[in-house]
Amino acid sequence: MWERERKRKQRIIIGSVTGIVVLLAAIYFGMAFYFNSHFFFRTKINGWKVGGRNLEKAEEKVGDGVEDYLLTVFDRDGEKHHIYGHDIACKYVPDGSVEKLLKEQSGFRWILAVFRPGEHEVPVTMEYEEGLISEAVKGMDCFQKENIAEPENAKIELGDDGYYVEPEKMGSHMIFEKVLEKVKQAVSAGDVEVTLSEEDYVNPEVTQKSSLVTDAMERIEKYEKAEITYEIKDYEEKLEKEKIRSFIQVGEDYSVALKEEEIEKYVQTLASTYNTYADVRSFQTSSGDTIEIGGGDYGWIVNKPGEAEQIKADLEAGKPVSREPVYAQRPFVEGKDDIGKTYIEIDYTKQHLWYYEEGALVIETDVVTGNISRNNGSPDGVFKIVYKDSPAVLKGEDYESNVEYFMPFAYNVGIHDASWRNGKFGGDIYKSSGSHGCINAPLEVATVLYEKVKVGTPVIAYYREPVELSAENAKISNAFSYVDPEKEKKEQE
């Protein structure tokens, strides 16, 4: 009896356990089946609770945020611009991401999901109205005319410290078509932000790193390095970079050239400063007094075209150089006192000639010079011995004379012996019986001069009283006392 009761109870227990197991299995498999088409409890997608929802309901929930959709557009300066979903009629268009999550969910693992909730992110792909999104982008404040700054190319400027590069200005001019395309892509993908890049802007064509700029600056620097130190005795003259900068012309196309007119102005300054040709000079005579004498053809002459070309060549070479100016004519000696201590002095008034070598008197003599009364006065000024000839034949309109030595210094006027003078020189002979302009000297003096005087030796010839010279030789030789008869006649009229 007792045994039968025990067996009955066992059957009841086994039945109950079996029932419970069957029930739990039914529940488990039932839930597994359910979660094949529904998301596990406590599942979130994009922060939305979708637990227990099927695919359709879950996608609806994921799309609930579309009405509040906001796309933030960051420009390259980090400024924010916004596109609002309601302005472009945004609608969520599932792209299969939610469905994929559901398929990847194993229903038999639903119990684990109770203790370990799932959180997922999927793109909220959307569609929009073309016309509205275009208008929305156009309406962004960055596309308003008053907010658009055009880009500016880098520039080469001249400042107080020299040439420098003014960097390019990027501006804020966006390219509408490119911005619109990026916004469309972002909206379609459901992105909440998009960052614009350089390609979305109208950018400067030339930057400070462009070869146009760097090459131009290299050329400028090359010119500036070509400083010229002029070798001019007793003077300091240097063409420095500050002045060179005024020679440089930078074009709008970044071409670098030299301003020839500025170089020519500088060369003219050189010539005005250092040319001594025909300058009025203070000269201490052998008689001990000091006179002012100019005219003639003696002295320094800067070759202006030649010097301008040499400056350009030096600048193109791009290296410092030390040299003389390019001269068209050089005096007998260098320095401020370009007459020096070796020269011939002729005092027309005293009818006397002196020759000095290095300050020492070599020879002096009375002479006979041009006949003043016949308008043949000898040219005055500072000249140089042009050449020497022995023997020589002197020819004029109405005369021809043979001389042993001839040393011209002013056009066809020169120093020569004059045997026809029969040893009579000096005094007032020149006033009535003077030469056609030449300086007549005794043979023995002419001999010494011919032997000792070098071509180029200065000749300082002067009158002590005012005279007016109008002969052709005075005109051609740039005589100090030359007077143009035609000009004087017109002035008198």
C-alpha positions as CSV (number, residue, x, y, z in Angstrom):
1,M,0.0,0.0,0.0
2,W,2.7,2.3,1.0
3,E,4.7,1.3,-2.1
4,R,1.8,2.0,-4.3
5,E,1.4,5.5,-2.8
6,R,5.1,6.2,-3.3
7,K,5.0,5.2,-6.9
8,R,1.9,7.4,-7.4
9,K,3.7,10.4,-5.9
10,Q,6.7,9.7,-8.2
11,R,4.5,9.7,-11.2
12,I,2.9,13.0,-10.1
13,I,6.4,14.6,-9.5
14,I,7.7,13.3,-12.8
15,G,4.6,14.5,-14.6
16,S,4.8,17.9,-13.0
17,V,8.5,18.3,-13.8
18,T,7.9,17.1,-17.3
19,G,5.0,19.5,-17.6
20,I,7.1,22.3,-16.4
21,V,10.0,21.4,-18.7
22,V,7.5,21.2,-21.6
23,L,6.0,24.5,-20.6
24,L,9.4,26.2,-20.4
25,A,10.5,24.7,-23.6
26,A,7.3,25.9,-25.2
27,I,7.9,29.3,-23.8
28,Y,11.5,29.4,-24.9
29,F,10.8,28.2,-28.4
30,G,7.8,30.4,-28.6
31,M,9.9,33.4,-27.7
32,A,12.6,32.3,-30.0
33,F,10.1,32.1,-32.8
34,Y,8.7,35.5,-31.8
35,F,12.1,37.2,-31.8
36,N,12.8,35.9,-35.3
37,S,10.6,38.8,-36.4
38,H,10.8,41.1,-33.5
39,F,13.7,42.9,-31.8
40,F,14.9,41.7,-28.4
41,F,13.6,43.5,-25.4
42,R,15.8,46.5,-24.3
43,T,17.1,46.9,-27.9
44,K,17.9,50.4,-29.0
45,I,18.6,51.7,-32.5
46,N,20.0,55.2,-32.8
47,G,18.9,55.7,-29.2
48,W,15.3,54.7,-29.9
49,K,13.7,51.8,-28.0
50,V,12.6,49.2,-30.5
51,G,12.4,46.2,-28.2
52,G,9.5,43.9,-29.1
53,R,8.9,45.8,-32.3
54,N,8.8,44.0,-35.7
55,L,10.7,45.4,-38.7
56,E,8.0,47.7,-39.9
57,K,7.4,49.2,-36.4
58,A,11.1,49.4,-35.7
59,E,11.8,51.3,-39.0
60,E,8.9,53.6,-38.1
61,K,10.5,54.4,-34.8
62,V,14.0,54.9,-36.3
63,G,12.4,57.4,-38.7
64,D,10.6,59.3,-36.0
65,G,13.5,61.7,-35.7
66,V,13.4,62.8,-39.3
67,E,11.0,65.6,-38.6
68,D,13.5,67.1,-36.3
69,Y,16.5,66.4,-38.6
70,L,19.2,69.0,-38.6
71,L,22.3,69.0,-40.8
72,T,25.2,71.2,-39.6
73,V,27.5,72.3,-42.3
74,F,30.9,73.3,-41.1
75,D,32.9,75.6,-43.4
76,R,36.7,75.6,-43.6
77,D,36.9,78.2,-40.9
78,G,34.8,76.1,-38.5
79,E,31.8,78.3,-38.8
80,K,28.4,76.5,-38.6
81,H,25.6,76.6,-41.1
82,H,22.3,74.7,-40.9
83,I,19.9,72.7,-43.1
84,Y,16.6,71.8,-41.4
85,G,14.8,68.6,-42.4
86,H,11.4,70.2,-42.4
87,D,12.6,72.8,-44.9
88,I,13.5,70.1,-47.5
89,A,10.6,67.7,-46.9
90,C,12.8,65.0,-45.5
91,K,11.5,61.4,-45.3
92,Y,13.2,58.4,-43.9
93,V,13.9,55.7,-46.5
94,P,15.1,52.5,-44.9
95,D,18.2,51.2,-46.6
96,G,18.0,47.7,-45.1
97,S,20.2,48.4,-42.1
98,V,17.4,47.8,-39.6
99,E,16.3,44.6,-41.4
100,K,19.9,43.4,-41.4
101,L,20.1,43.9,-37.7
102,L,17.0,41.9,-37.2
103,K,18.2,39.1,-39.4
104,E,21.5,39.0,-37.6
105,Q,19.6,38.6,-34.3
106,S,19.4,34.9,-33.2
107,G,16.0,34.3,-31.6
108,F,17.4,31.5,-29.4
109,R,19.6,34.1,-27.6
110,W,16.7,36.1,-26.4
111,I,17.3,35.2,-22.8
112,L,20.8,36.7,-22.9
113,A,19.4,39.9,-24.3
114,V,17.4,40.3,-21.1
115,F,20.6,40.8,-19.2
116,R,22.7,42.4,-22.0
117,P,20.7,45.0,-23.9
118,G,21.7,45.7,-27.5
119,E,22.4,49.2,-28.7
120,H,23.0,49.8,-32.4
121,E,23.5,52.7,-34.8
122,V,22.3,52.7,-38.4
123,P,22.2,55.4,-41.0
124,V,19.0,57.3,-41.2
125,T,18.9,57.4,-45.0
126,M,16.5,60.0,-46.3
127,E,14.9,61.4,-49.4
128,Y,14.1,65.1,-50.0
129,E,12.7,67.4,-52.6
130,E,15.2,68.6,-55.1
131,G,13.8,72.1,-55.4
132,L,13.6,72.6,-51.6
133,I,17.1,71.4,-50.8
134,S,18.5,73.7,-53.5
135,E,16.7,76.6,-52.1
136,A,17.8,75.7,-48.6
137,V,21.4,75.7,-49.6
138,K,21.0,79.0,-51.4
139,G,19.5,80.4,-48.3
140,M,22.5,79.6,-46.1
141,D,24.0,82.8,-44.8
142,C,27.4,81.9,-46.4
143,F,25.8,82.4,-49.9
144,Q,24.4,85.8,-49.2
145,K,26.2,88.5,-51.2
146,E,27.1,90.6,-48.2
147,N,28.9,87.6,-46.6
148,I,30.9,86.6,-49.6
149,A,34.6,87.7,-49.7
150,E,36.3,87.0,-52.9
151,P,39.7,85.3,-52.8
152,E,42.8,87.4,-53.5
153,N,46.1,86.2,-55.0
154,A,49.3,86.5,-53.2
155,K,51.1,89.8,-54.0
156,I,54.6,91.0,-54.1
157,E,54.8,94.4,-52.4
158,L,57.6,96.9,-51.7
159,G,57.8,98.0,-48.1
160,D,60.1,100.0,-46.0
161,D,62.4,97.0,-45.6
162,G,62.3,95.8,-49.1
163,Y,60.1,93.5,-51.2
164,Y,57.9,91.0,-49.4
165,V,55.1,88.6,-50.2
166,E,51.6,89.6,-49.1
167,P,50.0,86.2,-48.6
168,E,46.9,85.2,-50.5
169,K,43.5,85.7,-49.0
170,M,41.3,82.6,-49.2
171,G,38.0,84.5,-49.1
172,S,34.7,82.8,-48.4
173,H,33.3,82.3,-51.9
174,M,31.8,78.8,-51.9
175,I,31.0,76.9,-55.1
176,F,27.3,76.4,-54.9
177,E,27.2,73.2,-57.0
178,K,29.8,71.5,-54.9
179,V,28.3,72.5,-51.6
180,L,24.8,71.4,-52.8
181,E,26.2,68.0,-53.8
182,K,27.8,67.4,-50.4
183,V,24.7,68.5,-48.6
184,K,22.7,66.1,-50.7
185,Q,25.0,63.2,-50.0
186,A,25.0,64.0,-46.2
187,V,21.1,64.2,-46.1
188,S,20.8,61.0,-48.1
189,A,23.1,59.2,-45.7
190,G,21.3,60.7,-42.7
191,D,24.5,62.4,-41.5
192,V,24.1,65.1,-39.0
193,E,27.1,67.1,-40.0
194,V,29.3,67.7,-43.0
195,T,32.6,69.6,-43.3
196,L,33.5,71.5,-46.4
197,S,37.1,71.5,-47.8
198,E,39.2,73.6,-50.1
199,E,37.7,72.0,-53.1
200,D,34.3,73.5,-52.2
201,Y,35.7,77.1,-52.5
202,V,36.8,79.5,-55.2
203,N,40.4,79.7,-54.2
204,P,43.2,82.1,-55.1
205,E,45.0,81.1,-58.3
206,V,48.4,82.2,-57.0
207,T,49.6,81.5,-53.5
208,Q,52.7,82.6,-51.7
209,K,54.1,79.1,-52.4
210,S,53.4,79.3,-56.2
211,S,56.4,79.1,-58.4
212,L,55.3,82.4,-60.0
213,V,55.8,84.1,-56.6
214,T,58.9,82.2,-55.4
215,D,60.7,82.6,-58.8
216,A,59.9,86.3,-58.8
217,M,61.2,86.8,-55.3
218,E,64.4,84.8,-56.2
219,R,64.9,87.2,-59.1
220,I,64.4,90.2,-56.9
221,E,66.8,89.0,-54.3
222,K,69.3,88.2,-57.1
223,Y,69.1,91.9,-58.2
224,E,69.4,93.2,-54.7
225,K,72.6,91.2,-54.1
226,A,74.3,92.8,-57.1
227,E,75.5,95.9,-55.2
228,I,78.1,97.9,-57.1
229,T,81.0,99.6,-55.3
230,Y,82.4,102.2,-57.7
231,E,86.2,102.7,-57.7
232,I,86.4,106.4,-58.0
233,K,89.5,107.9,-56.4
234,D,88.8,110.4,-53.6
235,Y,85.1,109.5,-53.6
236,E,82.8,106.9,-52.1
237,E,80.0,105.8,-54.4
238,K,78.0,102.6,-54.0
239,L,74.8,101.4,-55.7
240,E,73.1,99.7,-52.8
241,K,70.1,97.4,-52.6
242,E,67.9,100.3,-51.4
243,K,68.5,102.1,-54.7
244,I,68.4,98.9,-56.7
245,R,64.9,98.3,-55.5
246,S,63.8,101.4,-57.4
247,F,65.1,99.8,-60.6
248,I,62.8,96.8,-60.2
249,Q,59.4,96.5,-61.8
250,V,57.1,93.7,-60.7
251,G,54.2,93.1,-63.2
252,E,50.7,92.0,-62.4
253,D,51.7,88.6,-63.9
254,Y,54.6,88.4,-61.4
255,S,57.2,89.2,-64.1
256,V,60.2,90.9,-62.8
257,A,62.0,93.4,-65.0
258,L,64.4,96.4,-64.7
259,K,63.1,99.9,-65.2
260,E,65.5,101.2,-67.8
261,E,64.4,104.8,-67.3
262,E,65.3,104.6,-63.5
263,I,68.7,103.1,-64.3
264,E,69.2,106.0,-66.8
265,K,68.3,108.5,-64.2
266,Y,70.8,107.0,-61.8
267,V,73.5,107.0,-64.5
268,Q,72.7,110.7,-65.2
269,T,73.2,111.4,-61.5
270,L,76.6,109.6,-61.7
271,A,77.5,111.7,-64.7
272,S,76.3,114.9,-63.1
273,T,78.3,114.1,-60.0
274,Y,81.6,112.8,-61.4
275,N,81.8,114.3,-64.9
276,T,84.4,117.1,-64.9
277,Y,84.3,117.7,-68.7
278,A,84.2,121.5,-69.3
279,D,83.7,122.2,-65.6
280,V,84.6,125.6,-64.2
281,R,87.6,125.1,-62.1
282,S,89.7,127.2,-59.7
283,F,93.2,127.2,-60.9
284,Q,96.3,128.6,-59.2
285,T,98.4,130.3,-61.9
286,S,102.2,130.4,-62.1
287,S,101.8,134.1,-61.3
288,G,100.4,133.2,-57.9
289,D,96.8,134.2,-58.3
290,T,93.7,132.0,-58.7
291,I,91.5,132.2,-61.7
292,E,88.2,130.5,-62.6
293,I,88.4,128.7,-66.0
294,G,86.0,126.3,-67.6
295,G,85.1,125.1,-71.1
296,G,87.4,123.0,-73.2
297,D,87.2,119.2,-73.5
298,Y,89.2,118.0,-70.7
299,G,88.0,115.8,-67.8
300,W,86.0,112.8,-66.8
301,I,83.0,111.7,-69.0
302,V,80.8,108.9,-67.9
303,N,79.6,106.8,-70.8
304,K,76.0,107.0,-69.9
305,P,74.7,104.3,-72.4
306,G,77.6,102.1,-71.6
307,E,77.2,102.4,-67.8
308,A,73.5,101.8,-68.0
309,E,74.1,98.5,-69.9
310,Q,76.9,97.5,-67.5
311,I,74.6,98.1,-64.5
312,K,71.9,95.8,-66.1
313,A,74.6,93.2,-66.8
314,D,75.8,93.4,-63.2
315,L,72.3,93.1,-61.8
316,E,71.5,90.1,-64.0
317,A,74.8,88.4,-62.8
318,G,73.4,88.8,-59.2
319,K,76.7,89.2,-57.4
320,P,78.4,92.2,-55.7
321,V,81.0,93.9,-57.9
322,S,83.7,96.5,-57.4
323,R,84.6,98.4,-60.6
324,E,85.0,101.8,-62.2
325,P,82.2,103.5,-64.0
326,V,82.2,103.0,-67.7
327,Y,83.9,106.1,-69.0
328,A,83.7,107.7,-72.4
329,Q,86.8,109.9,-71.6
330,R,89.4,109.8,-68.8
331,P,91.6,112.7,-67.7
332,F,95.3,112.6,-67.4
333,V,95.1,111.8,-63.7
334,E,92.5,110.4,-61.3
335,G,90.9,112.0,-58.3
336,K,89.2,115.3,-57.5
337,D,92.2,117.3,-58.9
338,D,92.2,115.6,-62.3
339,I,94.6,118.2,-63.7
340,G,97.3,117.0,-61.4
341,K,100.8,118.4,-61.3
342,T,101.9,117.7,-64.9
343,Y,100.4,120.2,-67.3
344,I,100.9,123.1,-69.7
345,E,99.8,126.5,-68.7
346,I,99.2,129.3,-71.2
347,D,98.5,132.9,-70.1
348,Y,97.1,134.6,-73.2
349,T,97.1,138.0,-71.6
350,K,100.8,137.7,-70.5
351,Q,101.7,135.8,-73.6
352,H,103.6,133.2,-71.6
353,L,103.7,129.4,-71.5
354,W,104.8,127.1,-68.6
355,Y,105.3,123.3,-68.6
356,Y,105.3,121.4,-65.3
357,E,106.1,117.8,-64.6
358,E,105.0,116.6,-61.2
359,G,104.9,120.1,-59.9
360,A,108.4,121.0,-61.1
361,L,108.8,123.6,-63.8
362,V,110.5,122.1,-66.9
363,I,110.4,125.0,-69.3
364,E,108.7,128.4,-69.8
365,T,108.7,130.8,-72.6
366,D,107.1,133.9,-74.2
367,V,104.7,133.0,-77.0
368,V,102.5,134.6,-79.6
369,T,98.9,133.5,-79.7
370,G,95.8,134.2,-81.9
371,N,95.2,137.6,-83.4
372,I,92.4,139.1,-81.3
373,S,91.9,142.1,-83.7
374,R,91.1,139.7,-86.6
375,N,88.8,137.5,-84.5
376,N,91.4,134.8,-84.3
377,G,91.8,134.7,-80.6
378,S,93.1,131.4,-79.3
379,P,90.5,129.2,-77.6
380,D,90.6,129.4,-73.8
381,G,89.6,126.5,-71.4
382,V,91.0,123.3,-70.1
383,F,92.1,121.0,-72.9
384,K,94.5,118.1,-73.5
385,I,97.2,117.3,-76.0
386,V,95.3,115.4,-78.7
387,Y,98.3,114.1,-80.7
388,K,101.8,115.1,-81.7
389,D,103.1,115.4,-85.3
390,S,106.6,116.1,-86.6
391,P,107.2,117.6,-89.1
392,A,103.9,119.1,-89.9
393,V,102.3,121.3,-92.5
394,L,99.7,123.8,-91.2
395,K,97.1,124.8,-93.7
396,G,94.3,127.4,-93.6
397,E,92.1,129.2,-96.1
398,D,94.9,131.6,-97.0
399,Y,98.1,130.1,-95.7
400,E,100.3,127.1,-95.5
401,S,103.2,126.8,-93.1
402,N,105.8,124.2,-92.5
403,V,106.7,123.6,-88.9
404,E,109.0,121.1,-87.1
405,Y,106.7,120.2,-84.2
406,F,102.9,120.4,-83.9
407,M,100.9,119.6,-80.7
408,P,97.2,120.3,-81.2
409,F,94.9,120.7,-78.1
410,A,91.8,122.6,-79.2
411,Y,90.4,121.4,-82.5
412,N,93.0,122.6,-85.1
413,V,94.7,124.9,-82.6
414,G,98.0,123.7,-81.1
415,I,101.5,124.6,-80.0
416,H,104.2,124.7,-82.7
417,D,107.5,126.3,-83.5
418,A,107.3,129.5,-85.7
419,S,110.6,130.2,-87.5
420,W,109.0,133.3,-89.2
421,R,108.9,135.0,-85.9
422,N,112.7,135.5,-86.0
423,G,112.9,135.0,-82.3
424,K,110.4,137.7,-81.4
425,F,107.7,136.4,-78.9
426,G,105.6,137.8,-76.1
427,G,104.4,141.4,-75.5
428,D,101.5,142.7,-77.5
429,I,102.5,141.1,-80.8
430,Y,99.4,138.9,-80.7
431,K,97.0,141.9,-80.7
432,S,98.0,143.0,-84.2
433,S,100.2,140.3,-85.6
434,G,99.1,137.2,-83.9
435,S,98.5,133.8,-85.3
436,H,95.4,132.2,-86.7
437,G,94.8,130.8,-83.3
438,C,97.8,128.5,-82.7
439,I,100.4,129.1,-80.0
440,N,103.7,130.1,-81.6
441,A,106.8,129.1,-79.5
442,P,110.5,129.3,-80.0
443,L,111.9,126.2,-81.8
444,E,114.0,125.1,-78.7
445,V,110.9,125.2,-76.5
446,A,108.8,123.3,-79.0
447,T,111.6,120.7,-79.2
448,V,111.6,120.2,-75.4
449,L,107.8,120.1,-75.3
450,Y,107.6,117.6,-78.2
451,E,110.1,115.3,-76.5
452,K,108.6,115.5,-73.0
453,V,104.9,116.1,-73.3
454,K,102.6,113.1,-73.5
455,V,99.4,112.8,-75.4
456,G,96.6,113.6,-72.9
457,T,98.6,116.1,-70.9
458,P,96.3,118.9,-69.6
459,V,96.5,122.3,-71.2
460,I,95.1,125.2,-69.2
461,A,94.8,128.3,-71.3
462,Y,93.2,131.5,-70.2
463,Y,92.8,135.3,-70.6
464,R,92.9,137.7,-67.7
465,E,90.5,140.1,-69.3
466,P,87.1,139.5,-70.7
467,V,87.2,138.5,-74.4
468,E,84.6,137.3,-76.9
469,L,85.7,134.5,-79.2
470,S,83.5,133.7,-82.2
471,A,85.8,131.8,-84.5
472,E,85.0,128.3,-85.7
473,N,87.8,126.7,-83.7
474,A,86.5,128.4,-80.5
475,K,83.1,127.0,-81.2
476,I,84.2,123.5,-82.0
477,S,86.6,123.3,-79.1
478,N,84.0,124.6,-76.6
479,A,86.1,127.6,-75.6
480,F,85.3,129.2,-72.3
481,S,84.9,132.7,-73.9
482,Y,83.0,131.6,-77.0
483,V,80.1,133.7,-78.0
484,D,77.6,132.7,-80.6
485,P,77.5,135.7,-83.0
486,E,74.0,134.8,-84.3
487,K,72.6,134.3,-80.8
488,E,74.1,137.6,-79.7
489,K,72.7,139.4,-82.7
490,K,69.2,138.1,-82.1
491,E,69.4,139.2,-78.4
492,Q,70.4,142.7,-79.5
493,E,67.5,142.9,-81.9
